[in-house]
Amino acid sequence: MVNKKSKYKSLVINKKRYYFYKIVWLDIVGDSGHADANEFSKLNPVEMVSYGYIFSKDNQCVRTFASYDTTSESFSDRNCYPLGCIKQLQKINI
């Protein structure tokens, strides 16, 4: 039997496979200074791009990590994105 190699970038930690994604999301933009109505109307969220491994995904959020311990199940550079902020999730090819 031949194991089929995945065409996506991933890693295995403690027998669980995590896939690497490009995440396009909207971020809040704020300003605490004074502005007239015209300036205020130009205030919009910004589109951000992040890369990371998806730890989990449910109907409310996506949890990611970018760093991990090679000897234990320990994760760093963690984020939790509300699903409403995510515009695109793209699994990265090898």
N, C-alpha and C positions, 0 to 999 in steps of 0.2 A: 504494500500500500504506500502511495506517495502522498506526502503532505503538500497541499497547495499553498504556495506562499502568497500572503496578502499583498495587494498592490498599494495599500495605504500604510503610511508611517504610523507605527504603534510601538508600544512597549508592554512588557508583562511584569507586574508586581504582585507577588503573593498569589500566583495562578490566575490573576485577573488581567485581561487585555484592555489597555487604554489607547484610544486613537487620537492623533494630532489634528487639530482643526485651525482654520482661519475663522475668526469671529468678527463680523462687522456689526457694530452696535452704535446706538445713539447715546451721547453723554449730555448731561445737563450743563448749561452755560449760565453763569450768574454774574451779577454786577451789583455792588452795594453803593455805587455813586449815583449822583443826580443825572437824569436824562429826560429830554422832552419826548413827546409821543412819537415823533419820527424816529429818533434813535432807539426808543424802546421797541418799535415795530421791527427793527432789524436784528433783534436778539433772537437767535435760533439755536436749537441743539446742534452739536457737531457730530459728524460721523467719524467713529474711531475704528481702528483695526487692531486686534490682538491675536496672538497665537498661543496655543496651549493644548494640553491634553484634557479631554473631557473626563472628569471624575464621575459625575452623575448628571442626569437630566430628568426633570419631572414636568408637570403641567404648570409650574410657577417659575422655575429658574433653572439655569445651567451653572454647574460648579466646575471650575477648571483649576489646573495647577500647571506650573512650568518647570519646577525643580522637584527632585525627589532623592531620597536616600537609597543608595544601591544595596544596603545591607539590611534594611528594615522597611516596614510599611509606614513611611513618613513623607509628607508632602509639604512643599513651600511654594511661595509666589502664587497664592491661592486667590481666586476671585469667585464671586457669586453674581451672575447677571440675571436680572428679572427678564423673563421671556418677552415682555412688551418692549424692551429696549433693543432686542436683537433683530437685526435686519436680515442677516445671512449667517448660516453655519456651513462651512465647506471643509469636508474631510480632505486632508493633504495626501497626494500621491507620493510614492517613493521616488 
